[in-house]
Every structure is written in structure tokens, then in C-alpha cells.
Amino acid sequence: MGKSVYVTLSETTLTGLFFIQRYRYLTIPQFASATGQHYSTAADQLRQFERMGVLGFFGNTRLAGNGKTPKAYYLTRKGWELLHGLFAII
């Protein structure tokens, strides 16, 4: 049997996850702008969802002499099923 996880989602977090689903992926500043949160708060939330398996990411790779590419988050199947289940209830 799988582990069950209880998550409380606020309206702003649901809005952010909806925008990730709608646009396929978002970076941290885009998520922060969509939800009206500060960058650090949005980054913490995205990192938490990544640890739970709701989100995946790509990017954040080193470019020679130019720093790193931005980290972009996308919904995994588990995240899509979570959103689909929530909107089916509403």
C-alpha cells in the first residue's frame, strides 16, 4: 500500500498549480507573479511540491561562463491527478 499524504492547499497555491497545468511549465518568478507571493515563498512551495512528487523540474544546468539556466517546474502525473480530483469535487 502507498503512503497517504494530507496536503492543505490554499487558493493561491491552487491558482499557481492551475497555471502550471495550463502553460505546461513555469519558472519560480512566473509562479510567484501568478500567485502574488514573494519569490522566496513561491520557491519554498515549489520545492515542497517537488519533494512530494506533485511537480517535476528541468533546467538549472550550468552554462559555460554564463551561470545557470532557470529552473522550470511542471506537473507530474501525480500532480495532474491531484488537480483533476480537486476540480471534479468542485
GUSEZA-706461 format. One line per field, with one value per residue: residue number from 1; chain; x, y, z of N, C-alpha, C in turn. Coordinates in Angstrom, 1 decimal, padded with zeros to 4 digits, always signed. Atoms other than C-alpha are relative to their C-alpha. Example, Ala and Ser with C-alpha at 12.3 -4.5 7.8 and 13.67 -1.06 7.14 Angstrom:
resi <- (1/2)
chain <- (A/A)
n_px <- (+000.9/-000.9)
n_py <- (-001.2/-001.1)
n_pz <- (+000.0/+000.0)
ca_px <- (+012.3/+013.7)
ca_py <- (-004.5/-001.1)
ca_pz <- (+007.8/+007.1)
c_px <- (+000.9/-000.8)
c_py <- (+001.2/+001.1)
c_pz <- (+000.0/+000.8)
// end
This chain:
resi <- (1/2/3/4/5/6/7/8/9/10/11/12/13/14/15/16/17/18/19/20/21/22/23/24/25/26/27/28/29/30/31/32/33/34/35/36/37/38/39/40/41/42/43/44/45/46/47/48/49/50/51/52/53/54/55/56/57/58/59/60/61/62/63/64/65/66/67/68/69/70/71/72/73/74/75/76/77/78/79/80/81/82/83/84/85/86/87/88/89/90)
chain <- (A/A/A/A/A/A/A/A/A/A/A/A/A/A/A/A/A/A/A/A/A/A/A/A/A/A/A/A/A/A/A/A/A/A/A/A/A/A/A/A/A/A/A/A/A/A/A/A/A/A/A/A/A/A/A/A/A/A/A/A/A/A/A/A/A/A/A/A/A/A/A/A/A/A/A/A/A/A/A/A/A/A/A/A/A/A/A/A/A/A)
n_px <- (+000.8/-000.8/+000.1/+001.0/-000.5/+001.1/-000.5/+000.9/-000.3/+000.7/+000.5/-001.1/-000.8/+000.8/-000.1/-001.4/+000.0/+000.8/-000.7/-001.0/+000.7/+000.5/-001.1/-000.9/-001.0/-000.2/-001.2/+000.4/+000.6/+001.4/+000.9/+000.2/+000.9/+001.4/+000.6/-000.1/-000.8/-001.4/-000.8/-000.4/+001.2/+000.3/-001.1/+000.2/+001.1/-000.3/-001.0/+000.8/+000.8/-001.0/-000.3/+001.2/+000.2/+001.0/-000.6/-001.3/-000.7/-001.2/-000.8/-000.9/-001.3/-001.1/-000.5/-001.4/-000.2/+001.3/+000.8/+000.9/+001.3/+001.0/+000.7/+001.4/+000.8/+001.1/+000.8/-000.2/+001.3/+000.6/+000.5/+001.1/+001.1/+000.5/+000.8/+001.2/+000.9/+000.5/+000.9/+001.1/+000.8/+000.6)
n_py <- (-001.2/-001.2/-000.9/-001.1/-001.3/-001.0/-001.3/-001.1/-000.9/-001.3/-000.4/-000.5/+001.2/+000.7/-000.8/+000.3/+001.3/-000.1/-000.6/+001.0/+001.0/-000.7/-000.4/+001.1/-000.2/-001.3/-000.2/-000.5/-001.4/+000.0/+000.5/-001.1/-001.0/+000.5/+000.2/-001.2/+000.3/-000.4/+001.0/+001.0/+000.9/+000.8/+001.0/+001.0/+000.8/+000.9/+001.0/+000.9/+000.8/+000.9/+001.1/+000.9/+000.6/-000.7/-000.8/+000.4/-001.2/+000.1/-001.2/-000.2/+000.6/-000.9/-000.4/-000.5/-001.4/-000.8/+000.3/+001.2/-000.2/+000.0/+001.3/+000.0/+001.1/+000.5/+001.0/+001.4/+000.7/-000.1/-001.3/-000.2/+000.8/-000.8/-001.1/+000.6/+000.5/-001.2/-000.7/+000.9/-000.2/-001.3)
n_pz <- (+000.0/+000.1/-001.2/+000.2/-000.4/-000.1/+000.4/+000.0/+001.1/+000.0/+001.3/+000.8/+000.4/+001.1/+001.2/+000.6/+000.7/+001.2/+001.0/+000.5/+000.9/+001.3/+000.8/+000.0/-001.0/-000.5/-000.8/-001.4/+000.1/+000.6/-001.0/-001.0/+000.6/+000.2/-001.3/-000.8/-001.1/+000.2/+000.7/-000.9/-000.4/+001.2/+000.1/-001.1/+000.3/+001.2/-000.5/-000.8/+000.9/+000.7/-000.9/-000.1/+001.2/+000.7/+001.0/+000.5/+000.5/+000.9/-000.1/-001.0/+000.4/+000.1/+001.3/-000.1/-000.1/+000.0/-001.1/+000.2/+000.6/-001.0/-000.4/+000.4/-000.6/+000.8/-000.7/+000.3/+000.0/-001.3/-000.2/+000.9/-000.6/-001.2/+000.5/+000.7/-001.1/-000.7/+000.8/+000.2/-001.2/+000.1)
ca_px <- (+000.0/+001.2/+001.7/-001.2/-000.3/-002.6/-002.0/-003.8/-003.9/-004.7/-006.5/-003.2/-001.4/-004.2/-004.1/-000.3/-000.8/-003.6/-001.3/+001.4/-001.1/-002.4/+001.0/+002.8/+005.6/+006.5/+009.7/+009.8/+009.3/+006.3/+004.8/+005.3/+003.7/+000.7/+000.1/+001.0/+003.6/+007.2/+009.9/+011.2/+007.7/+007.0/+010.4/+009.7/+006.3/+007.5/+010.4/+007.9/+005.6/+008.7/+009.6/+006.0/+006.2/+003.5/+005.9/+009.0/+011.6/+014.1/+016.8/+019.1/+022.1/+025.4/+026.3/+029.9/+030.7/+027.0/+025.7/+022.7/+019.5/+016.3/+014.6/+011.2/+008.5/+005.9/+003.1/+003.8/+001.1/+000.5/+000.1/-002.3/-004.4/-004.5/-005.7/-008.2/-009.6/-009.9/-011.7/-014.0/-015.2/-015.9)
ca_py <- (+000.0/+003.5/+006.2/+008.7/+012.3/+015.0/+018.4/+021.6/+023.8/+027.5/+029.3/+031.0/+027.6/+026.1/+029.1/+028.5/+024.8/+025.7/+028.0/+025.3/+022.9/+025.5/+026.7/+023.3/+024.7/+027.8/+029.2/+030.4/+034.2/+033.3/+031.2/+034.0/+036.5/+034.3/+033.6/+037.1/+035.7/+036.7/+034.9/+033.0/+031.8/+030.6/+028.8/+027.1/+025.9/+024.6/+022.8/+021.2/+020.0/+018.6/+016.6/+015.2/+014.2/+016.6/+018.6/+017.7/+020.2/+020.7/+023.3/+024.6/+023.4/+025.2/+027.2/+027.9/+031.4/+032.4/+031.0/+028.6/+028.2/+028.9/+026.0/+025.3/+023.2/+021.0/+018.8/+015.1/+012.5/+012.5/+016.3/+016.2/+013.5/+015.7/+018.7/+016.6/+015.1/+018.5/+020.1/+017.1/+017.7/+021.4)
ca_pz <- (+000.0/-000.8/+001.8/+002.1/+002.4/+003.6/+002.0/+002.6/-000.5/-000.3/-003.0/-004.1/-004.3/-006.4/-008.7/-009.2/-009.9/-012.3/-014.2/-014.3/-015.8/-018.3/-019.5/-019.1/-017.0/-015.0/-013.5/-009.9/-010.8/-013.0/-010.3/-007.8/-010.1/-010.8/-007.1/-005.8/-003.5/-002.8/-004.7/-001.6/-000.5/-004.1/-004.2/-000.9/-002.0/-005.4/-003.6/-001.2/-004.0/-005.8/-002.8/-002.6/-006.2/-007.4/-009.5/-011.6/-013.0/-015.7/-016.2/-013.6/-015.6/-015.8/-018.9/-019.6/-018.4/-018.2/-014.9/-014.9/-016.8/-014.9/-013.1/-014.6/-012.9/-014.5/-013.2/-012.9/-013.3/-009.6/-009.6/-012.6/-010.8/-007.6/-009.6/-011.6/-008.4/-006.7/-009.6/-010.0/-006.4/-007.1)
c_px <- (+000.9/-000.3/-001.1/+000.6/-001.1/+000.7/-001.1/+000.4/-000.8/-000.5/+001.2/+000.8/-000.7/+000.0/+001.4/+000.0/-000.9/+000.8/+001.2/-000.6/-000.4/+001.2/+001.1/+001.1/+000.2/+001.3/-000.5/-000.5/-001.4/-001.0/-000.3/-000.9/-001.4/-000.7/+000.0/+000.9/+001.4/+000.8/+000.4/-001.1/-000.3/+001.0/-000.2/-001.2/+000.2/+001.0/-000.8/-000.8/+000.9/+000.3/-001.1/-000.2/-001.1/+000.6/+001.4/+000.6/+001.0/+000.7/+000.9/+001.3/+001.0/+000.3/+001.4/+000.1/-001.2/-000.9/-000.8/-001.3/-001.0/-000.6/-001.5/-000.7/-001.1/-000.8/+000.3/-001.4/-000.8/-000.6/-001.3/-001.2/-000.5/-000.9/-001.4/-001.0/-000.6/-001.1/-001.3/-001.0/-000.8/-001.0)
c_py <- (+001.2/+000.9/+001.0/+001.2/+001.0/+001.4/+001.0/+001.0/+001.3/+000.3/+000.5/-001.2/-000.7/+000.8/-000.2/-001.3/+000.0/+000.6/-000.9/-001.0/+000.7/+000.3/-001.1/+000.1/+001.5/+000.1/+000.6/+001.5/+000.0/-000.5/+001.0/+001.1/-000.5/-000.1/+001.3/-000.2/+000.6/-001.2/-001.2/-000.9/-000.9/-001.1/-001.1/-000.9/-000.9/-001.1/-001.1/-000.9/-000.9/-001.2/-001.0/-000.8/+000.6/+000.7/-000.7/+001.3/-000.4/+001.3/+000.0/-000.7/+001.2/+000.3/+000.6/+001.5/+000.9/-000.3/-001.3/+000.4/+000.0/-001.4/+000.2/-001.2/-000.4/-001.0/-001.4/-000.6/+000.1/+001.4/+000.3/-000.7/+000.8/+001.1/-000.5/-000.4/+001.2/+000.7/-000.8/+000.2/+001.3/+000.0)
c_pz <- (+000.0/+001.2/-000.4/+000.6/+000.0/-000.2/+000.0/-001.0/+000.2/-001.4/-000.9/-000.6/-001.1/-001.2/-000.7/-000.7/-001.2/-001.2/-000.5/-000.9/-001.3/-000.9/-000.1/+001.0/+000.3/+000.8/+001.3/-000.1/-000.6/+000.9/+001.1/-000.5/-000.1/+001.3/+000.9/+001.2/-000.2/-000.6/+001.0/+000.5/-001.2/-000.2/+001.0/-000.3/-001.2/+000.4/+000.8/-000.9/-000.8/+000.8/+000.2/-001.3/-000.9/-001.2/-000.4/-000.5/-001.0/+000.0/+001.1/-000.3/-000.3/-001.5/+000.1/+000.0/+000.1/+001.2/-000.2/-000.7/+001.1/+000.2/-000.3/+000.6/-000.8/+000.9/-000.4/-000.1/+001.3/+000.3/-000.9/+000.7/+001.2/-000.5/-000.6/+001.1/+000.8/-000.8/-000.3/+001.2/-000.1/-001.0)
// end
